Amino acid sequence: MSPAEIAVVTRLRLAAELDQDREGLRSLASAIERLQHRTDDPDREWLRVRALSFELERWYTAMEATLERVLRALDGGVPAGPSWHDDLLRSAAVPIEGLRPAVISPEAVDALREVCRLRHFAHNGYDREPDPARVDELARVALGAQFASDASLVALGAWLRSAE
């Protein structure tokens, strides 16, 4: 295959992978939606908050993996170092003139940063209980980020399929 043909295959494969990633993200977002309803039973509420925290972490991790895949394919790599999570979001929101559009919108980045903090807490906050109100708020933020990110990823998939 010629370099031009390889580039076409790479773009089309990435577009197909984005479709799969979007489906997975929608499924995870559905789990978040199902867990948003509070309960009066203290034991069930304790479980709901933890399950919701877990689903938020899973959704964010899947979103981050999608962004990493796109930036590796289109930019040739991803940020590294101690602030790589934030740098990944910033890089994904920046269009590179003449080469690629923004992967996600600035609005999605703001929401994703908030959810990333919950992920950090889930990984490092073993000595503290999650705050139910904060977890519920982050669920709303994540669902907004899901909507904004999905629209951005649809546009990116269309761009990948049309770029020549």
C-alpha positions in Angstrom: 0.0 0.0 0.0 1.1 3.5 -0.7 1.5 6.1 2.2 -1.7 7.8 1.0 -3.6 4.5 1.1 -2.3 3.7 4.6 -3.5 7.2 5.7 -7.0 6.5 4.4 -7.1 3.1 6.1 -5.9 4.7 9.4 -8.6 7.4 9.2 -11.3 4.9 8.4 -10.2 2.5 11.1 -10.2 5.3 13.6 -13.7 6.4 12.6 -15.0 2.8 13.0 -13.2 2.6 16.4 -14.8 5.9 17.5 -18.2 4.5 16.6 -17.5 1.5 18.9 -16.2 3.8 21.7 -19.2 6.0 21.4 -21.5 3.0 21.9 -19.5 1.9 25.0 -19.6 5.4 26.4 -23.4 5.6 25.9 -23.8 2.3 27.7 -21.8 3.6 30.6 -23.7 6.8 30.7 -27.0 4.8 30.8 -25.7 3.1 34.0 -25.0 6.5 35.5 -28.5 7.7 34.6 -30.0 4.6 36.3 -28.1 5.2 39.5 -29.1 8.9 39.9 -32.3 8.1 41.8 -31.8 8.5 45.6 -33.4 6.0 48.0 -34.7 6.4 51.6 -33.1 3.2 52.7 -29.6 4.0 54.2 -28.1 0.7 53.1 -29.3 1.0 49.6 -28.2 4.6 49.4 -24.7 3.7 50.6 -24.5 1.1 47.8 -26.0 3.5 45.2 -23.4 6.2 45.9 -20.6 3.7 45.7 -22.0 2.1 42.5 -22.5 5.6 41.0 -18.9 6.5 41.9 -17.7 3.3 40.2 -19.7 3.9 37.1 -18.5 7.5 36.9 -14.9 6.3 37.1 -15.5 3.7 34.4 -17.1 6.3 32.1 -14.3 8.7 32.6 -11.6 6.1 32.1 -13.3 5.0 28.8 -13.5 8.6 27.7 -9.8 9.1 28.4 -9.0 6.0 26.5 -10.9 7.2 23.5 -9.1 10.6 23.6 -5.7 8.8 23.9 -6.5 6.6 20.9 -7.5 9.6 18.8 -4.4 11.7 19.7 -2.1 8.7 19.2 -3.5 8.1 15.7 -3.8 11.8 14.6 -1.0 13.5 16.6 1.5 10.6 16.9 1.4 10.5 20.7 -0.1 11.7 23.9 1.1 14.0 26.7 3.2 12.4 29.4 4.3 13.6 32.8 2.6 14.4 36.1 -0.1 16.5 34.6 -0.8 14.2 31.6 -4.5 13.9 32.4 -5.1 17.6 32.2 -2.7 17.9 29.2 -4.6 15.2 27.4 -7.9 17.1 27.8 -6.2 20.4 26.7 -4.6 18.8 23.7 -7.9 17.1 22.6 -9.7 20.5 22.7 -7.1 22.3 20.5 -7.7 22.1 16.7 -4.5 21.9 14.7 -5.0 24.1 11.7 -4.8 22.2 8.4 -4.3 18.9 10.1 -7.2 18.1 12.4 -10.2 19.6 14.1 -10.6 19.7 17.9 -11.4 16.3 19.2 -13.8 17.5 21.9 -15.3 20.9 22.7 -14.0 23.3 25.4 -17.3 22.8 27.2 -16.7 19.0 27.3 -13.2 19.6 28.6 -14.5 21.7 31.6 -16.9 19.0 32.6 -14.4 16.2 32.1 -11.9 18.0 34.4 -14.5 17.9 37.2 -15.2 14.2 36.7 -11.4 13.6 36.5 -11.2 14.9 40.1 -13.7 12.3 41.2 -11.6 9.6 39.5 -8.5 10.9 41.4 -10.5 10.8 44.7 -11.6 7.2 43.9 -8.0 6.2 43.3 -6.5 8.0 46.3 -9.3 8.8 48.8 -9.5 5.5 50.6 -9.7 7.1 54.0 -12.8 9.2 53.2 -16.4 8.5 52.4 -17.7 9.9 49.1 -20.2 12.8 49.6 -23.5 11.6 48.1 -24.5 15.2 47.0 -21.1 15.7 45.3 -21.3 12.3 43.5 -24.9 13.1 42.3 -23.7 16.5 41.0 -20.8 14.8 39.2 -23.2 12.4 37.6 -25.1 15.4 36.2 -21.8 16.9 35.0 -20.7 13.6 33.4 -24.0 13.2 31.6 -23.5 16.8 30.2 -20.0 15.9 29.2 -21.2 12.8 27.6 -23.7 14.8 25.5 -21.1 17.4 24.4 -18.4 14.8 23.8 -20.6 12.6 21.8 -21.5 15.5 19.5 -17.8 16.2 19.1 -16.9 12.6 18.4 -19.7 12.4 15.8 -18.2 15.4 14.0 -14.7 14.0 14.3 -15.9 10.7 12.8 -17.5 12.5 9.9 -14.3 14.5 9.3 -12.3 11.3 9.4 -14.5 9.7 6.8 -14.5 12.8 4.5 -10.8 13.8 4.8 -8.8 12.9 1.7 
